Each structure stands twice: as C-alpha cells, then as structure tokens.
C-alpha cells in the first residue's frame, strides 16, 4: 500500500474510534481511548530519550497509572488550577529556553530530567483534554479546531509568504510569516465560530466565547494569538527532541502518520494553557 493509502486508512480507523468516543453520552470511553494514546506517547517519549524497550514500556505504563490516579481522585472533574499554571510555566519558560539553545543542548540534560518533563507534560495534557470533554463537546471541539486551523493556516501562509526562518536548526520549513498566518486563521475561525454559536443551541460555550467574555475583544484575541503561538512551540519541541535523537518520526504506531507524538505535539501545550487562562 502506498504512503497516501496508509495515511487514509489510518485516519479512517482513528476517526472511527475517536468520534463515537467523543460523542458518547458518558465520559469514560473518550477518557480511556485518550489514556491509551497518551500512554503510547509516553512510550515514544522514553524511546526518543534513549530508554531501552522494557524501560520505555514501563514508563508508558507508569504514565497510564498516573492518569488513572488523577481520574480516581476526581481531578478530571475538578482539576487543580495550579496544575495548569505549573504546566504553563514549563512550556513558556522551558520551551523558550530549549528552542533558543537548540538541539545541541537537549542531550546534555540529565536523562531523568528529560523523561520527567515529557511525562509531566503528557499527564497534564491528558488531564486537560479529559476535563475539556466533561465541559462539553462544543468546548473541546473549539480547542481542537484552534490547533488544527492554526497549523493549516501556518502551512499555507508560510508557503506563500514565508521569508524569515523561525527555527532553522530545528524545523527549516517554519517561518515567522507562517506563525502570523496561523494566528490570523485563528482570528477568522473565532469570528465564524462565534457567529454560528450565537445562532444555535450548544451544550457548552466555546473557548473563543469564554476568552472574549472574560478579557474583552482585544484581550481575548491576544489570548488566542498566544495559544496559536504555543501550538507552534509544541510542534517545535517535538521536532527538537526528534532531531537530537536522529529520528524522523516518534514511532511507527500510526502507519503513514508516524507516531502519536507526531499527531498530538501541538495539542500538548494548548489544552492546559487554555484552562490556565480560563482559571483567571
């Protein structure tokens, strides 16, 4: 089967699993499915950071147990806001520092520290995604679509207008013009989503509606631009780790797509940071 055929088949299978779980009348199918995916991402993260296969499997299992523990104590329903702000600090400060230093720095960090940082980010992302599902379908879809539209608009904007490289040593194809195009795409998405949302009944308010209500038009758009920018940081961080490891993909778990981390890297910072902003 061709690479395109593999991508199409894998996408169909993933949608066949994700859509029913997302639309189920109860939360546990979606929580369980995303837990399995995050555990797989934990295994990939350990492998990218020079762990053996048995150790990587154990780390993936440990991450799954940590997610189940958060579910057992009720953090999925009532998460501590401090978790979002700690994750925000790690992504904003640590991400900026790591991206500035480049791929040469990453292998120099203690392997235990690299593992802990990655697993903490994956755990916080799973907790945020599961909580978002409990908030409502409209809300969680608005966060997903923010990341997807930012990525698509950045791709086409970068191809058309890209001149200044964003991080040439990490991801040569990305440009500052692509980042700004992604932000503009999110602004357009916000206007369209709010227009539709105001005319139909939804089970929850979208991320866009809540940010605009809390911070006003200018403040809300700045918050959305920040989230669009952080989706790029998530993508770049995974690219940095893969380049440091000499890997093209995080794994081959998803034929035609690479690994789980390759598909969720931009989502990892956006979900916790969205909830951090809404906790203000």
C-alpha positions as CSV (number, residue, x, y, z in Angstrom):
1,X,0.0,0.0,0.0
2,X,1.2,3.5,-0.9
3,X,2.1,6.1,1.8
4,X,-1.1,8.0,0.9
5,X,-3.2,4.9,1.2
6,X,-1.7,4.1,4.6
7,X,-2.4,7.7,5.8
8,X,-6.0,7.5,4.6
9,X,-6.7,4.1,6.2
10,X,-5.1,5.1,9.5
11,X,-7.1,8.4,9.5
12,X,-10.3,6.5,8.9
13,X,-9.6,4.0,11.7
14,X,-8.7,6.8,14.2
15,X,-11.9,8.7,13.3
16,X,-14.0,5.6,13.7
17,X,-12.6,5.2,17.2
18,X,-12.4,8.9,18.3
19,X,-15.8,10.2,17.0
20,X,-18.0,7.7,18.8
21,X,-15.9,8.0,22.0
22,X,-16.2,11.8,21.8
23,X,-20.0,11.8,21.2
24,X,-20.8,9.0,23.8
25,X,-23.3,10.1,26.5
26,X,-20.7,9.2,29.2
27,X,-17.1,10.4,29.5
28,X,-15.3,7.1,30.2
29,X,-14.9,5.8,26.5
30,X,-13.2,9.1,25.5
31,X,-11.1,9.2,28.7
32,X,-10.0,5.5,28.2
33,X,-9.1,6.0,24.5
34,X,-7.1,9.2,25.1
35,X,-5.4,7.5,28.1
36,X,-4.2,4.7,25.8
37,X,-2.9,7.2,23.2
38,X,-1.1,9.2,25.9
39,X,0.4,6.1,27.3
40,X,1.7,5.2,23.8
41,X,3.1,8.8,23.6
42,X,4.9,8.2,26.9
43,X,6.5,5.1,25.4
44,X,7.6,7.1,22.4
45,X,9.0,9.9,24.6
46,X,11.1,7.4,26.5
47,X,12.4,5.8,23.3
48,X,13.3,9.2,21.9
49,X,15.3,9.9,25.1
50,X,17.5,6.8,24.8
51,X,15.5,4.4,27.1
52,X,15.5,0.7,26.4
53,X,12.4,-1.1,25.2
54,X,11.5,-2.6,28.6
55,X,12.1,0.7,30.3
56,X,10.0,2.6,27.8
57,X,7.1,0.2,28.1
58,X,7.3,0.5,31.9
59,X,7.3,4.3,31.6
60,X,4.3,4.2,29.3
61,X,2.5,2.0,31.9
62,X,3.5,4.4,34.7
63,X,2.0,7.3,32.8
64,X,-1.2,5.4,32.3
65,X,-1.3,4.7,36.1
66,X,-0.7,8.3,36.9
67,X,-3.7,9.3,34.6
68,X,-5.9,6.7,36.3
69,X,-4.9,8.0,39.7
70,X,-5.9,11.6,38.6
71,X,-9.2,10.1,37.5
72,X,-9.7,8.2,40.8
73,X,-9.2,11.3,43.0
74,X,-11.6,13.4,40.9
75,X,-9.1,15.7,39.2
76,X,-10.7,15.1,35.8
77,X,-13.9,16.7,37.1
78,X,-12.4,19.2,39.5
79,X,-8.7,19.7,38.4
80,X,-6.4,21.9,40.5
81,X,-5.7,25.2,38.7
82,X,-2.2,25.1,39.9
83,X,-1.5,22.2,37.6
84,X,-2.4,24.4,34.6
85,X,-0.2,27.2,35.7
86,X,2.8,24.9,36.5
87,X,2.4,23.5,33.0
88,X,2.2,27.0,31.6
89,X,5.5,27.9,33.3
90,X,7.2,24.8,32.0
91,X,6.0,25.3,28.4
92,X,6.6,29.1,28.2
93,X,9.9,29.4,30.0
94,X,11.3,26.0,29.4
95,X,10.1,25.9,25.8
96,X,11.7,29.3,25.0
97,X,14.9,28.3,26.7
98,X,15.2,25.0,24.9
99,X,14.3,26.4,21.5
100,X,16.8,29.2,21.9
101,X,19.6,26.7,22.8
102,X,18.7,24.3,20.0
103,X,19.2,20.5,19.5
104,X,22.8,20.5,20.9
105,X,21.6,21.3,24.4
106,X,18.9,18.6,24.8
107,X,21.1,15.5,25.0
108,X,23.2,17.3,27.6
109,X,20.4,17.5,30.1
110,X,20.1,14.6,32.5
111,X,18.0,11.8,31.0
112,X,15.9,11.6,34.1
113,X,15.0,15.3,33.9
114,X,14.1,14.9,30.2
115,X,11.9,12.0,31.0
116,X,10.1,13.7,33.9
117,X,9.5,16.9,31.9
118,X,8.0,15.0,29.0
119,X,5.8,12.7,31.2
120,X,4.6,15.7,33.2
121,X,3.6,17.5,30.0
122,X,1.8,14.4,28.7
123,X,0.0,13.8,32.0
124,X,-1.2,17.5,32.2
125,X,-2.3,17.3,28.6
126,X,-4.4,14.2,29.2
127,X,-5.9,15.7,32.3
128,X,-6.8,18.9,30.4
129,X,-8.3,17.0,27.4
130,X,-10.4,14.8,29.7
131,X,-11.6,17.8,31.7
132,X,-12.5,19.6,28.4
133,X,-14.6,16.6,27.3
134,X,-16.5,16.9,30.6
135,X,-17.1,20.7,30.0
136,X,-18.8,19.9,26.7
137,X,-18.5,18.9,23.1
138,X,-18.6,22.5,21.8
139,X,-15.8,23.5,24.1
140,X,-13.4,20.6,23.4
141,X,-14.0,20.9,19.6
142,X,-13.2,24.6,19.7
143,X,-9.8,23.8,21.3
144,X,-9.1,21.1,18.8
145,X,-10.1,23.3,15.9
146,X,-7.9,26.2,17.1
147,X,-4.8,23.9,16.9
148,X,-5.8,22.4,13.5
149,X,-6.7,25.8,11.9
150,X,-3.5,27.4,13.2
151,X,-1.5,24.6,11.7
152,X,-3.2,24.6,8.3
153,X,-3.1,28.4,8.0
154,X,0.6,28.5,9.1
155,X,1.4,25.9,6.5
156,X,-0.2,27.7,3.6
157,X,0.8,31.2,4.8
158,X,4.4,30.0,5.3
159,X,4.5,28.6,1.8
160,X,3.1,31.8,0.3
161,X,4.7,34.5,2.3
162,X,7.5,32.8,4.3
163,X,10.8,34.7,4.3
164,X,12.2,34.8,7.8
165,X,13.0,31.4,9.3
166,X,11.6,30.7,12.7
167,X,13.9,28.0,13.9
168,X,16.1,26.8,11.0
169,X,18.2,24.4,13.0
170,X,15.0,22.6,14.3
171,X,12.4,22.9,11.6
172,X,13.7,24.6,8.5
173,X,10.3,24.8,6.9
174,X,8.7,27.1,9.5
175,X,8.7,30.8,9.2
176,X,7.6,33.8,11.3
177,X,5.1,34.6,8.5
178,X,3.7,31.2,8.9
179,X,3.2,31.8,12.6
180,X,1.4,35.1,11.9
181,X,-0.8,33.4,9.3
182,X,-1.7,30.8,11.9
183,X,-2.8,33.5,14.3
184,X,-4.8,35.2,11.6
185,X,-6.5,31.9,10.7
186,X,-7.5,31.5,14.4
187,X,-9.0,35.0,14.4
188,X,-11.1,34.2,11.4
189,X,-12.1,30.9,13.0
190,X,-13.2,32.8,16.1
191,X,-15.4,35.1,14.2
192,X,-17.1,32.3,12.3
193,X,-17.5,30.1,15.3
194,X,-19.0,32.9,17.4
195,X,-21.4,33.8,14.6
196,X,-22.6,30.2,14.4
197,X,-22.6,29.7,18.1
198,X,-24.8,32.7,18.7
199,X,-27.5,31.2,16.4
200,X,-27.7,27.6,17.6
201,X,-28.0,25.9,20.9
202,X,-24.8,24.2,22.2
203,X,-24.0,22.1,25.2
204,X,-21.3,24.5,26.3
205,X,-19.6,27.7,25.5
206,X,-16.6,27.5,23.1
207,X,-13.1,28.5,24.2
208,X,-13.5,31.6,22.0
209,X,-16.7,32.8,23.7
210,X,-15.2,32.3,27.2
211,X,-12.0,34.1,26.4
212,X,-13.8,37.0,24.7
213,X,-16.3,37.3,27.6
214,X,-13.5,37.3,30.3
215,X,-10.9,39.5,28.6
216,X,-12.9,41.6,26.1
217,X,-12.3,41.7,22.3
218,X,-8.6,42.8,22.4
219,X,-7.6,40.7,25.4
220,X,-9.5,37.6,24.0
221,X,-7.7,37.9,20.6
222,X,-4.4,38.3,22.3
223,X,-5.1,35.2,24.4
224,X,-6.0,33.3,21.2
225,X,-2.8,34.5,19.5
226,X,-0.8,33.3,22.5
227,X,-2.4,29.8,22.2
228,X,-1.8,29.7,18.5
229,X,1.8,30.6,19.1
230,X,2.1,27.9,21.8
231,X,0.8,25.3,19.4
232,X,3.9,26.1,17.3
233,X,6.1,25.7,20.4
234,X,4.7,22.2,21.0
235,X,5.4,21.2,17.4
236,X,9.0,22.7,17.6
237,X,9.7,21.0,20.9
238,X,8.9,17.6,19.5
239,X,11.0,18.3,16.3
240,X,13.9,19.3,18.6
241,X,13.8,16.1,20.5
242,X,13.5,14.0,17.3
243,X,16.4,15.8,15.7
244,X,18.5,15.3,18.9
245,X,17.6,11.6,18.7
246,X,18.3,11.4,15.0
247,X,14.7,10.2,14.4
248,X,12.3,11.1,11.6
249,X,9.1,10.1,13.4
250,X,8.4,9.5,17.1
251,X,7.4,5.9,16.2
252,X,5.6,3.8,13.5
253,X,2.5,3.2,15.6
254,X,0.3,5.1,13.1
255,X,1.1,3.9,9.6
256,X,1.6,6.8,7.2
257,X,1.4,9.3,10.1
258,X,4.4,8.3,12.2
259,X,3.7,8.2,16.0
260,X,1.2,9.5,18.5
261,X,3.5,12.4,19.4
262,X,3.7,13.4,15.8
263,X,0.0,13.9,15.8
264,X,-0.6,15.5,19.2
265,X,2.6,17.6,19.7
266,X,0.8,20.9,19.0
267,X,-2.1,20.0,21.3
268,X,0.0,19.2,24.3
269,X,0.6,22.9,25.5
270,X,-2.7,24.3,24.2
271,X,-5.2,22.4,26.3
272,X,-3.6,23.0,29.7
273,X,-2.8,26.7,28.8
274,X,-6.4,27.2,27.6
275,X,-7.6,26.1,31.0
276,X,-5.0,28.2,32.8
277,X,-6.3,31.3,31.0
278,X,-9.9,30.4,31.9
279,X,-9.0,30.0,35.5
280,X,-8.2,33.7,35.8
